[in-house]
Each structure stands twice: as C-alpha cells, then as structure tokens.
Amino acid sequence: MNIIAYIKESFKELNDKVTWMPLAEAQKSAIVVTVFSVLFAISIFLVDKAFQFGLKQYFNLF
C-alpha cells in the first residue's frame, strides 16, 4: 500500500466513520480547558513563589 492511498483512505474514514461533536460544543469545551489550564498555571506559580519565599527566609536565618 503506498502512502497516497493510505492518506486518501484516512481522510475518507475521518469524514465517513468518525462521529464529531458539534462545533459549538467543541468551542465550549476548548474554553473550559483553557480557563482551567490558566487557573492551574497560576496556582502552580503561586505555590512555587510561596516555597521560594519560605526557603529564602529559612536560608537567611543562617
């Protein structure tokens, strides 16, 4: 099987056999994932800064 036939069959299968969610639902899901990713990144940043501050204070004792 050559690569061109493989690509054509792959696109045909994606168009005919795969059930896709509606665009509006996909957009809502993408927004939810983006919001939670940003919130998670901010929380990790704040925890990292707290540990950094705590370790800095600890090592300044010596």
N, C-alpha and C positions, 0 to 999 in steps of 0.2 A: 504494500500500500504506500503510495507516495504522499508526500507532505501536503500537496494541494488538495487531494481527495480527503485527507484527514481534516483539514481546515474547513472544507465545504460541509462535510458531514457534521462537524462540531457545531457550526453555525445553524445548520438545519435542526439539529437536536435542541439547541438553545431556543430556537424560535417555535418549534412544534411540540416538544415534550416537557419543557420546563414550565412550571406554574410560577409566574411572577406576581409579587404583591402589587397592589395599585400604587401609582406614583405618589399620591397624597399620603398614603400610609408610610411609604419609604422615606418621604421627606420628614414626616413627624418623627420617625424612628431615628433618622440621622440627627435631627435637632436634639432629641433626648440624649443620644450617645455623646454628642458634642458638649452639651451642658454638663453632664456628669463627668466627662473627661476633664473639663476645665476645673470643675469643683474638686475633683480628686487631685489634680496637679497643684492647685492652690493649697489644699490641706497637707499634701506631702511637703510643699515648700515651707509652710508654717511650722510643721513638726521638725523639719531639718534646721530651720532657724532657731527654734527653741533648744534643740540639742546643741547647736553650735554655741549659743549664748551660755547654756549651762556648762559646757565643757570649758569655755573661755573663762568663766568665773571660777571654776574649780582649779584650773591650772594657774590662775592669777594668785591663788592662795599660797603657792609655793615659791 
